[in-house]
Amino acid sequence: LNRASQLDHLENEVFKEVTPKVILNKLHLIRIQGNKGVHGERVNSETALKLLSEAFDLSRWIYVHSGLGDPKNIPDFKAPLENPAGKSKEELKREKKKVLEQLAVQESKMRLLLEELEETRKSAAVAELKLEERKKLAFSTQESVNQLNFSEAETRARLIDTALAEVGWKVGKGEVSSEEVGKEIEVPKQPTATETGYADYVLWDDDG
């Protein structure tokens, strides 16, 4: 019996209907970068920290949406310092291992959650879920996202950067443009008050 892949779960129509876009993007980002690690591709420390941040956000969302806690009591993500208090290489190695283990646990929880959702989807109860019930579920999941003030634009940008890099484009870090990929490029003669607009991404080829 074939088990559905993470992508199958994420592309399920009911799941997409009731899950906020920012959560779907975070799940896809972790899935894509996680697959790279599984297949032996090197993931730099900056990307690893961003993934840890996304996994932390997912944990906060699940925690709030399940009714286990108040979002006001959940701290924001704080990246570990590069070398706090002049720690030895051995100590840093142990801490790095611990962070990677935590990320693996988060990914495992995500996998279990997706599998549970898949089993629920297969059940007659959800198969016959009425439109009104799906709307209520979609509203409640979005409400949890709103309470946590997630940056949808930031996660979306990370996802686009990853997708572009996967097909060979050289992408700059953060909001920095590269020779091949421009970010937030000014576009003149636009129907705005200043007659200037901005393109989120511009791909430069040999012709400009």
TORKOLFI-641910 format. One record per residue: chain; x, y, z of N, C-alpha, C in turn; residue number from 1; residue in one letter. Coordinates in steps of 0.001 Angstrom, whole numbers. Layout:
N
unit  n_c1  n_c2  n_c3  ca_c1  ca_c2  ca_c3  c_c1  c_c2  c_c3  pos  code
A  X  Y  Z  X  Y  Z  X  Y  Z  NUM  a .
...
This chain:
208
unit  n_c1  n_c2  n_c3  ca_c1  ca_c2  ca_c3  c_c1  c_c2  c_c3  pos  code
A  854  -1196  0  0  0  0  889  1245  0  1  l .
A  738  2094  -995  1558  3300  -1103  1091  4373  -126  2  n .
A  2061  4962  577  1730  6060  1487  1820  7368  717  3  r .
A  883  8239  998  889  9535  314  2115  10332  746  4  a .
A  2699  11073  -179  3865  11899  132  3420  13185  818  5  s .
A  4400  13912  1369  4075  15205  1983  3439  16132  955  6  q .
A  3945  16080  -276  3395  16933  -1327  1940  16576  -1606  7  l .
A  1621  15273  -1602  231  14840  -1803  -672  15438  -732  8  d .
A  -189  15394  511  -977  15948  1617  -1197  17450  1426  9  h .
A  -119  18153  1085  -193  19609  963  -1033  20062  -218  10  l .
A  -1105  19210  -1258  -1866  19569  -2450  -3320  19102  -2379  11  e .
A  -3674  18440  -1274  -5059  18005  -1115  -5991  19218  -1100  12  n .
A  -7057  19174  -1880  -7934  20341  -2051  -8592  20781  -749  13  e .
A  -9067  19819  59  -9717  20178  1326  -8701  20820  2266  14  v .
A  -7499  20230  2319  -6448  20777  3184  -6103  22206  2776  15  f .
A  -5962  22452  1468  -5639  23797  980  -6776  24773  1263  16  k .
A  -7987  24268  1229  -9149  25137  1437  -9236  25640  2871  17  e .
A  -8846  24796  3834  -9016  25164  5246  -7713  25631  5904  18  v .
A  -6614  25639  5158  -5323  26033  5728  -4882  27384  5173  19  t .
A  -4527  28346  6031  -4094  29668  5566  -2897  29577  4618  20  p .
A  -2850  30483  3653  -1791  30469  2642  -407  30562  3268  21  k .
A  -253  31384  4295  1061  31548  4911  1531  30240  5543  22  v .
A  605  29445  6075  964  28150  6664  1362  27168  5568  23  i .
A  616  27160  4473  959  26294  3339  2357  26628  2818  24  l .
A  2664  27914  2721  3982  28322  2227  5098  27863  3159  25  n .
A  4863  27974  4464  5865  27523  5431  6088  26015  5311  26  k .
A  5004  25265  5165  5101  23813  5026  5860  23432  3756  27  l .
A  5557  24116  2664  6247  23827  1401  7737  24170  1502  28  h .
A  8057  25279  2151  9453  25698  2282  10260  24659  3060  29  l .
A  9700  24184  4165  10378  23164  4968  10496  21858  4184  30  i .
A  9448  21516  3441  9471  20280  2642  10581  20330  1592  31  r .
A  10662  21438  856  11647  21565  -220  13076  21509  320  32  i .
A  13347  22305  1352  14700  22324  1910  15015  21024  2640  33  q .
A  13997  20418  3254  14195  19132  3926  14584  18045  2946  34  g .
A  13960  18055  1776  14301  17080  735  15749  17230  287  35  n .
A  16221  18480  241  17618  18712  -142  18561  18046  853  36  k .
A  18252  18230  2143  19087  17628  3174  19074  16111  3110  37  g .
A  17889  15547  2867  17748  14090  2777  18597  13536  1643  38  v .
A  18694  14285  542  19442  13822  -626  20903  14283  -615  39  h .
A  21358  14714  545  22779  15007  705  23242  16368  253  40  g .
A  22317  17257  -128  22728  18602  -535  23069  19445  693  41  e .
A  24089  20251  560  24524  21094  1674  23561  22262  1882  42  r .
A  23172  22470  3122  22311  23605  3483  23126  24539  4368  43  v .
A  23280  25797  3958  24110  26713  4746  23420  27114  6044  44  n .
A  24208  27697  6949  23696  28023  8280  22572  29051  8238  45  s .
A  22659  30008  7301  21615  31035  7186  20271  30404  6819  46  e .
A  20295  29488  5844  19068  28797  5436  18538  27941  6570  47  t .
A  19438  27264  7289  19031  26407  8405  18317  27215  9484  48  a .
A  18833  28420  9770  18208  29275  10781  16829  29745  10329  49  l .
A  16701  30059  9035  15403  30477  8509  14389  29337  8607  50  k .
A  14845  28122  8316  13957  26960  8414  13553  26712  9859  51  l .
A  14504  26901  10767  14205  26739  12186  13156  27755  12615  52  l .
A  13266  28979  12084  12287  30025  12370  10908  29647  11836  53  s .
A  10861  29089  10615  9582  28673  10025  8964  27534  10834  54  e .
A  9798  26579  11254  9303  25460  12057  8775  25954  13405  55  a .
A  9449  26956  13966  9012  27552  15227  7642  28203  15054  56  f .
A  7462  28913  13934  6170  29540  13640  5062  28498  13515  57  d .
A  5361  27394  12845  4358  26330  12693  3964  25764  14048  58  l .
A  4948  25587  14919  4668  25075  16264  3780  26045  17034  59  s .
A  4073  27349  16905  3246  28356  17581  1811  28312  17068  60  r .
A  1673  28163  15738  334  28143  15136  -461  26934  15614  61  w .
A  166  25758  15596  -512  24537  16051  -898  24680  17519  62  i .
A  13  25253  18317  -214  25429  19751  -1424  26327  20010  63  y .
A  -1499  27434  19289  -2604  28384  19468  -3905  27830  18904  64  v .
A  -3836  27270  17686  -5057  26782  17039  -5682  25615  17798  65  h .
A  -4860  24808  18451  -5390  23667  19203  -5972  24087  20543  66  s .
A  -5838  25389  20864  -6410  25899  22101  -5572  25629  23333  67  g .
A  -4294  25303  23137  -3436  24953  24268  -2849  26167  24977  68  l .
A  -2806  27305  24287  -2179  28452  24930  -2549  29793  24338  69  g .
A  -2179  30837  25068  -2421  32219  24665  -1223  32719  23860  70  d .
A  -1458  33268  22656  -332  33754  21838  503  34820  22532  71  p .
A  -89  35549  23483  647  36592  24204  1763  36000  25065  72  k .
A  1612  34731  25427  2598  34083  26288  3682  33344  25506  73  n .
A  3608  33403  24176  4588  32691  23345  5648  33678  22870  74  i .
A  6903  33438  23170  7962  34375  22746  8206  34314  21245  75  p .
A  8793  35376  20709  9194  35377  19301  10441  34518  19130  76  d .
A  10664  34098  17908  11844  33282  17621  13109  34113  17787  77  f .
A  14111  33540  18439  15407  34193  18591  16481  33245  18083  78  k .
A  17210  33693  17071  18273  32854  16509  19394  32697  17528  79  a .
A  19961  31505  17644  21080  31312  18578  22281  32144  18159  80  p .
A  23025  32647  19141  24212  33442  18855  25284  32564  18222  81  l .
A  26117  33185  17382  27133  32414  16660  28117  31739  17612  82  e .
A  28567  32469  18603  29473  31873  19592  29355  32615  20912  83  n .
A  28248  32369  21647  28036  33077  22911  29069  32676  23961  84  p .
A  29563  33662  24690  30465  33450  25825  31731  32690  25436  85  a .
A  32159  32827  24186  33403  32193  23749  33433  30693  23938  86  g .
A  32375  30025  23565  32293  28576  23765  33270  27833  22854  87  k .
A  33676  26654  23307  34615  25841  22542  33926  25232  21330  88  s .
A  34733  24768  20382  34187  24139  19183  33345  22922  19539  89  k .
A  33781  22203  20570  33050  21000  20984  31670  21360  21521  90  e .
A  31610  22432  22324  30325  22893  22861  29409  23360  21740  91  e .
A  29970  24118  20794  29173  24605  19666  28680  23445  18817  92  l .
A  29508  22432  18665  29131  21253  17888  27956  20540  18537  93  k .
A  28015  20432  19887  26912  19786  20618  25625  20597  20486  94  r .
A  25746  21928  20590  24565  22782  20481  23978  22737  19073  95  e .
A  24851  22705  18071  24382  22602  16688  23624  21296  16486  96  k .
A  24153  20225  17059  23495  18922  16959  22117  18973  17614  97  k .
A  22042  19676  18764  20772  19791  19474  19744  20553  18644  98  k .
A  20186  21640  17987  19286  22426  17135  18777  21585  15977  99  v .
A  19675  20821  15353  19282  19962  14237  18301  18888  14692  100  l .
A  18509  18379  15906  17586  17379  16451  16213  17998  16689  101  e .
A  16197  19241  17178  14927  19938  17399  14191  20148  16086  102  q .
A  14946  20498  15040  14344  20688  13724  13782  19375  13196  103  l .
A  14506  18278  13453  14040  16957  13025  12747  16588  13743  104  a .
A  12659  16947  15030  11441  16677  15798  10272  17466  15229  105  v .
A  10520  18752  14891  9469  19586  14316  8989  19015  12984  106  q .
A  9943  18537  12174  9573  17963  10880  8770  16688  11079  107  e .
A  9157  15913  12110  8432  14683  12408  6999  14990  12831  108  s .
A  6843  16039  13661  5505  16446  14100  4666  16901  12914  109  k .
A  5312  17639  11998  4609  18105  10813  4145  16921  9975  110  m .
A  5030  15918  9834  4678  14734  9056  3479  14001  9682  111  r .
A  3521  13875  11018  2420  13205  11710  1116  13976  11544  112  l .
A  1215  15309  11634  27  16144  11471  -570  15964  10085  113  l .
A  286  15955  9067  -189  15785  7696  -799  14407  7490  114  l .
A  -205  13384  8116  -747  12033  7988  -2111  11932  8665  115  e .
A  -2237  12598  9827  -3531  12603  10519  -4588  13302  9673  116  e .
A  -4192  14403  9049  -5128  15132  8189  -5539  14285  6990  117  l .
A  -4589  13503  6471  -4898  12635  5337  -5891  11550  5744  118  e .
A  -5677  10970  6938  -6598  9939  7413  -7986  10531  7640  119  e .
A  -8007  11742  8189  -9288  12410  8417  -9992  12701  7104  120  t .
A  -9181  13101  6125  -9745  13399  4803  -10423  12179  4205  121  r .
A  -9820  11013  4452  -10355  9787  3873  -11635  9330  4568  122  k .
A  -11826  9817  5778  -13002  9372  6529  -14278  9962  5935  123  s .
A  -15366  9269  6159  -16652  9707  5606  -17067  11062  6166  124  a .
A  -16687  11328  7416  -17101  12578  8057  -16593  13791  7287  125  a .
A  -15308  13765  6903  -14756  14905  6184  -15134  14854  4717  126  v .
A  -15267  13664  4192  -15668  13532  2788  -17015  14194  2558  127  a .
A  -17841  14169  3601  -19169  14754  3491  -19256  16116  4184  128  e .
A  -18090  16665  4502  -18064  17952  5190  -18776  19012  4357  129  l .
A  -19695  19676  4974  -20471  20682  4259  -19654  21950  4047  130  k .
A  -20023  22688  3038  -19319  23917  2694  -19258  24865  3882  131  l .
A  -20352  24990  4607  -20412  25900  5744  -19426  25482  6831  132  e .
A  -19281  24167  7033  -18354  23673  8050  -16909  23943  7640  133  e .
A  -16629  23798  6336  -15281  24070  5844  -14954  25553  6003  134  r .
A  -15954  26404  5775  -15753  27846  5938  -15411  28184  7390  135  k .
A  -16104  27532  8324  -15850  27774  9747  -14434  27346  10122  136  k .
A  -14018  26182  9593  -12680  25682  9885  -11622  26598  9286  137  l .
A  -11854  27054  8058  -10916  27970  7403  -10807  29278  8183  138  a .
A  -11939  29763  8697  -11949  31006  9478  -11146  30832  10761  139  f .
A  -11319  29706  11450  -10631  29493  12725  -9126  29337  12535  140  s .
A  -8706  28658  11456  -7265  28510  11218  -6633  29853  10856  141  t .
A  -7360  30676  10102  -6856  32003  9741  -6814  32913  10960  142  q .
A  -7797  32774  11841  -7842  33577  13058  -6606  33317  13919  143  e .
A  -6182  32056  13981  -4976  31711  14740  -3746  32371  14132  144  s .
A  -3683  32405  12801  -2574  33067  12104  -2574  34558  12419  145  v .
A  -3750  35178  12387  -3861  36618  12646  -3362  36983  14043  146  n .
A  -3623  36117  15007  -3200  36375  16382  -1678  36378  16521  147  q .
A  -1006  35656  15625  445  35508  15730  1221  36488  14850  148  l .
A  496  37276  14036  1131  38310  13202  2269  37778  12325  149  n .
A  2039  36669  11664  3050  36120  10761  3277  37059  9579  150  f .
A  4499  37077  9072  4818  37864  7876  4663  36972  6651  151  s .
A  3510  37070  5993  3267  36250  4804  4233  36616  3683  152  e .
A  4543  37911  3556  5438  38373  2487  6834  37779  2646  153  a .
A  7308  37701  3891  8654  37175  4138  8744  35695  3785  154  e .
A  7749  34923  4224  7747  33489  3916  7603  33263  2415  155  t .
A  6745  34062  1778  6543  33937  329  7846  34225  -412  156  r .
A  8576  35261  33  9845  35616  -605  10861  34484  -459  157  a .
A  10910  33875  716  11833  32754  928  11487  31587  8  158  r .
A  10188  31351  -158  9738  30250  -1013  10099  30523  -2473  159  l .
A  9893  31762  -2924  10229  32128  -4308  11742  32053  -4525  160  i .
A  12520  32558  -3553  13983  32484  -3657  14436  31039  -3825  161  d .
A  13844  30156  -3026  14198  28734  -3081  13849  28137  -4433  162  t .
A  12651  28468  -4933  12202  27930  -6222  13107  28409  -7361  163  a .
A  13500  29685  -7338  14378  30228  -8380  15763  29582  -8327  164  l .
A  16288  29420  -7113  17613  28812  -6956  17614  27366  -7438  165  a .
A  16487  26671  -7231  16394  25266  -7637  16513  25080  -9143  166  e .
A  16098  26089  -9911  16162  25955  -11377  17357  26717  -11965  167  v .
A  18309  27071  -11089  19571  27591  -11586  19814  29083  -11527  168  g .
A  18848  29872  -11041  19059  31322  -10950  19902  31641  -9720  169  w .
A  20792  32629  -9850  21592  33079  -8719  20810  34155  -7978  170  k .
A  20406  33829  -6760  19526  34714  -5985  20302  35356  -4843  171  v .
A  20121  36664  -4658  20770  37362  -3558  20109  37048  -2226  172  g .
A  20817  37315  -1132  20283  37053  200  19285  38136  604  173  k .
A  18233  37709  1281  17250  38669  1773  16653  39515  669  174  g .
A  16716  40842  837  16148  41764  -149  17184  42240  -1167  175  e .
A  18380  41662  -1124  19463  42084  -2022  19278  41478  -3411  176  v .
A  19421  42306  -4446  19339  41823  -5826  20677  41213  -6243  177  s .
A  20627  40326  -7224  21845  39766  -7804  21911  40184  -9267  178  s .
A  22948  39754  -9963  23071  40088  -11381  21967  39434  -12204  179  e .
A  21414  38337  -11685  20406  37588  -12434  18985  37822  -11942  180  e .
A  18848  38103  -10651  17511  38266  -10061  17413  39606  -9336  181  v .
A  16560  40486  -9866  16333  41773  -9227  15145  41701  -8278  182  g .
A  15240  42404  -7146  14151  42413  -6167  13708  43847  -5906  183  k .
A  12388  44023  -5819  11812  45358  -5576  12374  46377  -6576  184  e .
A  12234  46049  -7860  12758  46909  -8921  11748  47997  -9279  185  i .
A  12224  49238  -9317  11355  50379  -9624  10860  50309  -11065  186  e .
A  9559  50521  -11231  8944  50491  -12565  8253  51838  -12797  187  v .
A  8709  52637  -13770  8116  53965  -14015  6794  53884  -14775  188  p .
A  6118  55022  -14832  4876  55169  -15596  3801  54165  -15177  189  k .
A  3588  54080  -13869  2564  53195  -13332  1358  54014  -12871  190  q .
A  165  53412  -12846  -1054  54136  -12436  -1141  54329  -10924  191  p .
A  -129  55018  -10364  -114  55309  -8936  34  56810  -8744  192  t .
A  -100  57262  -7504  -7  58697  -7215  1356  59258  -7612  193  a .
A  2407  58464  -7444  3762  58917  -7783  4180  58488  -9187  194  t .
A  3291  57769  -9860  3568  57215  -11191  4736  56224  -11178  195  e .
A  5036  55718  -9993  6120  54741  -9855  5599  53506  -9128  196  t .
A  5937  52342  -9658  5566  51091  -9013  6808  50257  -8778  197  g .
A  6623  49074  -8201  7758  48194  -7922  7405  46761  -8285  198  y .
A  8316  46101  -8970  8146  44689  -9306  8841  43868  -8225  199  a .
A  8128  42904  -7650  8715  42081  -6592  9986  41389  -7077  200  d .
A  9904  40816  -8283  11054  40100  -8855  11190  40426  -10337  201  y .
A  12430  40563  -10789  12726  40713  -12218  13889  39779  -12540  202  v .
A  13705  38914  -13539  14758  37982  -13933  15508  38559  -15124  203  l .
A  16820  38737  -14958  17638  39323  -16012  18307  38225  -16828  204  w .
A  18148  38267  -18148  18878  37337  -19011  19927  38115  -19805  205  d .
A  20514  37499  -20803  21573  38164  -21573  21087  39407  -22308  206  d .
A  19768  39450  -22561  19197  40597  -23271  18758  41710  -22328  207  d .
A  18897  41479  -21013  18504  42480  -20025  17093  42324  -19543  208  g .
